[in-house]
């Protein structure tokens, strides 16, 4: 690969963190006038690569080139100076400011130390005109729709006159017609010679927008291909590779009794008309791409997210306006996606964290002692094989995998009938993952039902009895894992036949 033909290129770029290699020897180039998609499953290294190109993360090794010249991008300012701009998935606009103020935030023209509003509006309007959009520069940004805010965010980046524009999941919150408008905008910028780096999980968009596609897997560059010369199926195979699928134990059979029934559950803007039944001892997977509504659904089932309509029947009881306290009392347990902020108190001990959910069950006559807690803690430490020197150590001293086991042990102590797992294997090693899968299977043998959400589709195929597919807030399909592979499941999640 000759770096001189690209606006931005890398050679053998790598990034190491303690105990893991996030990116390993990636060489890729982004040419002027093209839309270059960067894809890969969760943990593939996309975010690490993009952050290094944006100057937010310093590489451990390798080189970065701009217009054929080697550069050091040690800060976002270094990236700006080289003409590299990025629009992250989470918008960074100030809702109370005007469109013009957001576009030129921190760079508004001044006259004698005072903002020159006429020049500010004129410069912002020129950027929007170049992008062929008619958004009012005097409008309050918070009054705009999500699609228009996305355009303002891109205009903010374009006001820097970048040579390279990186877009991180730009369509994740957009409707179909809004996505088509964004694509017209992106193609127009590419036609002006801007190199577009387009990060997306939505593979069905690639035919419409991408000229070339680079696939990362496990921190490595698998291949770069022309979109016109390949298909989505081949790209998915590159993303997942040859997956070794372990089989769920054959003796795990769900019962016939329904332990939870969901009828028409709706939360406006997040999910709609969700219907399913969960059976005794069943491991039920929920698959879907980023933004499909899986996490919001689990939170709603636990009563942590308000709903607008629909019903939840748990253990034969219709739950009106569920709350976490009521759902817990009815035998529901929930391990959230963000364990550090939503499931653990990092400064507290392992013992205290493992007893938070079950204090009512542990207490005797209204009081609780450490000795009472220790009986419960010792049981879960042994059952989950938690590696701990002392349960009085802060939970923050544990590895990610052992912290996750503490979260699980905390809820197992409540003796639940239904467990909700949201991304329980995120950020933990292979051995810890297998131990968590074994926990789910052991619960199944005890008749305890599980709902398991994971972006790692191989896990769902390996672990579950049944898989529901969510797309754009709705359950659109139901599959049996023995009838399809992980890459076929990925295609269905993306709406590909």
Secondary structure, DSSP 8 states (H G I E B T S, - for coil): --GGG-SEEEEEEEEEETTEEEEEEEEEEE-TT-EEEEE-STTSSHHHHHHHHTTSS--SEEEEEETTEEE---SHHHHHHTTEEEE-SS----TTSBHHHHHTTT---EETTEE-HHHHHHHHHHHHHHTT----TTSBGGGS-HHHHHHHHHHHHHTT--SEEEEESTTTT--HHHHHHHHHHHHHHHHTT-EEEEE-S-GGGHHHH-SEEEEEETTEEEEEEEGGG--HHHHHHHHH-S-------TT----SSEEEEEEEEEETTTEEEEEEEEETT-EEEEE--TTSSHHHHHHHHTTSS--SEEEEEETTEEESS--HHHHHHTTEEEE-S-HHHHT--TTSBHHHHHHSTTHHHH-BTTB--HHHHHHHHHHHHHHHT---S-TTSBGGGS-HHHHHHHHHHHHHTT--SEEEEESTTTT--HHHHHHHHHHHHHHHHTT-EEEEE-S-HHHHHHH-SEEEEEETTEEEEEE-GGGS-HHHHHHHHTT--
